[in-house]
Amino acid sequence: MTSERTSDGELLRQFASGDSVGSQIAAARELVNAKRIFAVLDSPEFALGVERLKRGSAIGADPQDRLRAVSMLELIRAIAKKKSKPVIQAVKDSLVDPLPPVNLLVDGNERYYIASAIEFVRPSWAREYVAREAMAEPTAEKAREKLISTLIGESVGLDDALRSLTTNINAIRVTENPSESTAKLLRRVVAATCAATAAYGPAPGPEIGRQLRDLLAHSFEKCGPPQDVKVIQALTEEVAHLITAIVRTRFSLMLDRTIYSSLSSCKRWFLASGWNTFVTRSKAIADVKRVVIDAIRLSARLGIRDEGLFDVLDLCTGTRERSLQHTRAILEEMAGATPAVQSWLKTGRVSKEDDADFDSEQGQLLEADRYIARALLVLADEKKTRSNASSSENENANAYFDQLATAVTAVADQRGIRLFGDPGETIPFSPVEHAMVQGEGGAAQVKVARPGVVRRDTSGRLHIVVRAIVTSQ
């Protein structure tokens, strides 16, 4: 016991008064590795060592020393969590000024804790820094994922984050074979983005399909696309995984053909027969195929015919004939499909003859809008009921309700249908948008008792499907 206490004391003295940042870090690492850090957190020597390490992380110090000091402070913070406020403050103070490039550090673990510190503090300069370092990171994948997670958190949407990555393509370190090394690193960037997307579910943003396609295209502008088949397949697999992860954040995106457009870019890297062989074996493409089949099924039920979705399905199956096997199976399970929808599912094409039925189909869709509106209102009431109920209620029932709510919301989004008016909100009365509770007189200002439902058409005009119920104040 005496020997161990002496050892702690020696390490503490080295941490507090070592003649260099390196000696301080060596002492702190021994304390961490021996799991003795909690025993010294509150000691005066430890506080002095933290203060000296913070000074070593200040701008003007040796760049590598700055980075190593920040990394060690963050490691201690991550272990101590909220038990050492001086360490937390030291980490924050050390990131006031932008850091040198993290690749100056050889140790991938040290680079990870730099990324962790930036994620924790979110300094004002973080966005551009993490985008550049995520593209430049050579091997530390956990560090790259931290950097990209921070980038996503600092961006308006995932499309905005991808735009920042594309802007920093030149940060990629290339080898003697630029095309292959770029493809390998890009695969790791896409994989890290996929992991962050699955973990945090960021808003995709309106340009997500185009930004993913641009990232792939611009990465090979100078060096040309990769030639190694295994490298091409590995990158395409990760792109497919990311597409699936994006759709899972917003199920309504499955109906947007542009979300899949990056697969067309990937196909161009393959030889003529190589793509068809690849898609029959790829599990990641099979996942995308299932999403596209669900999108076509939902479109058919909504009466929407989209040749573009069929083209995406062709990409995933390899041939139109394979695609038609899936869509004809959809037709067999549907009851009451219009002739136009039947023709679309049988052929994948929208003919001029089919358009003769358009007006009648639109009438049916407007009738369906009223049912969708009713479903949204029922869901809104049920959500309110569940929010007031005990959290220990049947978990399976709650999970089923969440799935049902997601499906109804996806259908509503596709038709541009949404609720308007929050219960209890006071607003100016509009006879077009509001229905007054029976027995109450007119009023300039009214209180919403039940939301209404509105639909935005393709031209942007709003149509009231169900008026909101209001009361006089």
N, C-alpha and C positions, 0 to 999 in steps of 0.2 A: 504493500500500500504506500509506504514512504517513497519507494522508487518511482511509482506512477505519479505521485503528487509532484515530485522533483522534476520529472519529465514534463509535466504540464507547465510547471513554473518556467522551465528553460524555454519551452516553445512559446509561452506567452511573452517572455522577455525578447525573444527573437522577433516575434510578430510586432511588438510595441516599438522596438528600437533597432531593428535590423538595418544594416548599412545600405540596403537596396530594396527595390520593389520585389526583386526575385527572391531574396532571402525572407521577406515578409510572407510572400505567397507560399514558399516552401513550408514555413512553420504553420501557416493556416491550413494548408492541405493535410499535413500530418494530424492536426487536431480534428479535421473533418473525417479523414480516413479511419482514425481510431475511435470515432464517434464520441469525442470528448468535448465537442464544441459547446454543448449546452452547459457543461460544467463551468465554462469560463465566460459566458456571455455577459454576465453582470459585473465582471471585474474591471477595475480602473485600467489595468494594462491592456485589456481587450479593447476598451473604448479608445485608448490612445492609439492602438494599432489601426483601428478602423479610420480614425481621423488622418493618420499618416498615409494610409492606403488611398483615402479619398484625395489627398493632395497629390499623390502619384498619378491619379487619373485625370488631373486637371490639364487643360489645354496648355501647351508649351512644354510638357514633359515628353520624353521619348515616346514615339507612337506605339511601339510594341508594349512598353511599360504601361501606357494609358489603357490599352485594351486588356492586358492581363490583370490590371488592378480592378477594372470594372467587372471583368469576368469573375474574379474571386469574390468581390463584394456581392455580386448577384448570387453566386453559389451559396454563400453564407445566408443571404436573405431567404433563398428558396428553402434552406433547411430550417432556419429559425422561424420563418413565417412572421407572425405578428409579435414574437417574443422579444424582438430587439428593434425598437424604434430608431436608435441611432444608425443601425445598418440600413434600414429602409430609407432614411433621409440621405445617407451617404450615396446610395444607389441613385436616388433622384438628382442629387447635386452633381454627380459625376456625368450626367447626361444633359446638362444645360447646354453645352456646346457640342456640335457634331463630332462624331468619332472618326478616326482614320479608317481606311478600308479594313474590314474584319479579316480579310485573307492574309493580312500580315501575320496572323497567328497560325502556327503550324498545327496545333492541337485542335482537332474537331470539337472536342468537349468544351474547350475554352470558347470556341466560336459559338457553340450552342448557348452558353450562358450570356454572351453578348446579345444574341437574338432574344433570349428570355428577358434580359434587363430592358431592352427596348420595348418589348411587348408589355411589360409591367408598367413602365413609366409613360410610354407614348409621347416622347418629346416632340416639339413642333417641327423638327427637321426629319422626323422618322420616315415619312412616306417615300420620298425620293431615295433615301438611303437604303431602306429595306428592299425596294424594287431592284436597285442596282446590285446589292449584295446577294439577293436571291438568285439572280442570273449568273453571278460570278462564283457562287459557292461551288467548290469542286467535288466534295465527297460527303460532307456531314449532312445527311438528309433530315435529321431531326432539327438541325439549325435552319435548314432551308424551309421546312414546314412552319417553324416559328416565324421566320421572316415574312412568309407569304400570308400567314394568319394575321400578322400585324398590318400588312399592306391591305388586306381585305377589310379589316376593321377601320382603316383610315380612308377607305374609298367609299364613294356613293353607292356603288354596286359592284358585283363581280366583274361586269363588263369594264368598269372603270379601272379595276385592279389589273385586268389583262392588258388594257391599253398601256398602263405604266410598265408592265413587264416587256411589252413589245418595244416601247421607247428605249429600253435598256438592253436590247439584244446585243449590242456591241460589247457589253460587259462579259459575254461568254468567252471563256478561254479555249482557244482552239489548239489542236495538236498538228502533227504532220498531215493528218487526214481530216481537214476541216469539216467536211460534210458529215462524216460519221461521228466525230466528237461533238459537233453541234446537235445532232439528232439524239445522241445518248444523253447529253445534258438536258436537252429540251424534254425528253421523256421524264427525267427526274423532276423538272419544274412542273410539268403537267400532273405528275403523280402527287406532288406536294400540294398543288392547287386542289386536286380532287379530294385529298384527305382533309384539307381545311374546309372545303365546301361541305363534305359529309358531316364534319364535326360541328360546324357553326351555322349552316344553312343560310348563307347570306342572300340578300335580294339579288337576283341575276342581273337585272338592269335591262333596258329595252334593246341594247345592241350586243347582247351576249353572244349570239351566233356569229355575227360579223367579227367581233373582237377575237374570238377563238380562232376563226379562220385566218384573220390577219396575223396573229401570232405565229401560226405555222408557216404562212407564206413568206413573211418578212425574215424569218429566221434563216432561210436558205437563199435569200436574194443574192448574196455575194459568193457563197461557196457552192451553190447548187444542191439539189436534193441528195439524200444518202443513196448508196447503191447496194449495201449489204442487206440481204433479205431479212435476216433475223433482227437487225437494227430497225428496219422499216416496220416490221410486224410488231415489235415491242412498243414503238412510239404510237402506232395506230391503236394498239390495245389500250394504252393509257388515255388517248383521246376519247375512245368509246366509253371508258369508265367515267371520265369527267362529264360527258354528255348525259349519261344516266344519272350521275350525282346531281347535276343541275336540274334535270327534270323532276327529280324527287323533292327538290326544294319548293317547286311550284308546278303542280301537276297540270295546270292549264297550259304550260309551255309545250306539252307533248304535241299540241295541235299546230305549233309554229314550225313550219318546215325549215326556217333559217337556222334553228337550233342544231340541225344535223348537217349543215353545209360543210363543216370542216372535214367530214368523212369523204366528200368528193375530192378535197385537196389530198387527203391520204391516198386515195385510190390511184391518183396520178403517179405516185412513186412506184407502183407495182408494175410488173410486166403484164401483158394482156391477159394471160390465163392465171396469173398469180393471185389476183384479187378474189376470183371465184373460189379458188381452193382455200384461201385464207378465211373467208367469211363462213365457210361450212365447218371450220374447226375452231373458230375463235369464240370463247365464252363471253368476252366483252361485247362483241358484235351481236351475239345471241341476246344479250340483255337489252341492247338498243332495239333490236328487231321486235322484242316483246312490247317495248314501249310504243313503237310505231304501229304495231298491230292494234294495240289498245286505242291509239289515237284515231286510226281509221274506223274502228268500231264505234267510238264516241261520235266521230264526224257523221257517220252513217245514221246514227240514231237522232242526231240533230238535223239531218237533211242537208248537211254541208258536203259538197263534192270537191275534193282537192286533188288534182292530178299530181301536184308536188309531193304529197305524202306517199303516193304510189311510187314516185321516182326514188324516194328515200328507202322505201321497202325493197325496191329492186337492188339498191346498194347493199342492203343487209342480207338479202337472199342470194344475190348473184345474178339472177335472171328474172324476167317478167313472169315466166310460167310458174316458177316457185312462189312468187308473190301472189299470183292469182289463186293458187291452192289455198293460201291463208284467207284471202278475202272472200272466196266462195264459201269457205267454212263459216265466215262471219254471216254471210247472207242466209245460210241454212238455219242459223240460230235466231235470226231476226224474224219477227212477225209484223206484217203491215208496212214493209218498206215500200216507198213510192217506186214507180217504174224507173224514174231517173236515177235513184239511188241503187236500184237493182242493176241497172246497166253499168253504172260506175264500178260496183263491186265485181261485176263479171268481166269487165274489160280494162278497168283502170283509166278510162278516158271519159271526158265529158263532151258529148256530141251536141250539135246544134238542135237536133230533134229533141234531145232531153230538155233543152231550155224552154220548150213550149210549155212544160209543166211548171215552170218557175213560179208564176204568179200563184198557182194553187198551193204550191209548196210553201210559199211565203205566208199564205193565209194560215196554213197548218202550224208554221213556226210561231206566228203571233199568238195563236191559241195556246201553243205549248208554253209560251212566255208566261202566261197567267198561272200555269201549274208550277213553273220554276219559281215565280214570285211567291206563290203560296208556300213552297218548300223552304225558301229563304226566311220567310216570316216565322214558320214553325221552328226552324233551327234557331233563330234569334231568341224565341221564347224559351226553348229548351236549354240553350246556353245560360240564360239568366237563371233558370231553375237550378241547373247543375252548379253554378257558381255559388249558390246559397246553400247547397247541400253538403253533407259531410264528405271529406275526401276519401273516407274508408268504404264508400259504396262500391258496388260490383265493378271491378276493374275491367273485366271483359266487356261489360255493357258500355263503359266509358270509351274503351278502345273502338268498339263497333260504331259508337256515335261519332267519334272523331273521323273514322274512315268515311262514314256516310256524309258528314259535313264537308269533307274534302272533295268528295265526288260531286255533290250538289254545287259547291262553290266553283269547281272547274267548269261545269256545264254553264253556270251563270256567267262566268268570266268570258267564255267563248261567245255568248250572245250579247255581251256588254251590259248585263243586268246586275244591279247592285241596290242595296238598301239606301234610303236617305232619311235623315231626321233621327236624332237621338232622343229616346224617351226622356221627358223632363226638360228638354231644350225649349227655350222661348224664342220664337221666330215671327216675322211678319206673316199675316194670313194671306194665302193665295188660293182662290177657289179652284184653280187648275190642279194644284198639288195637294190640297188638303180637303178632308171631309170632316165637318164639325160634328161632334157628338150630338145625337138627337136631343132636342129640347133646349140646347144652348144657343144664344143669339150670336150674331156676328161680332167680331172684335178685330181691332187692328193688329194686336199682338196675341198670339196663341201659344199654348204649351203642347208639345208632341206627346200623345198618349201611346201611339203605336207607329213604328216607322212605315214609310211608303216604299215603293219599288219603282225604279226608273231604268229605262234601257237607252243606251247610246248606240245609234246606228252607225253604219260605215262612213257616213258623211260628217259625223260628229254631233248630229242633232239629238236632243234628248226627248224621249217619249215616256209619259207617265203610264206605267202598267197598273199599279195599285196606288191610290191616293193614301197619304198618311192620315191617321185619325188624330184630331187635335181637340183641345178643350180651351174655352176662354179662361184667362187668368183669374 
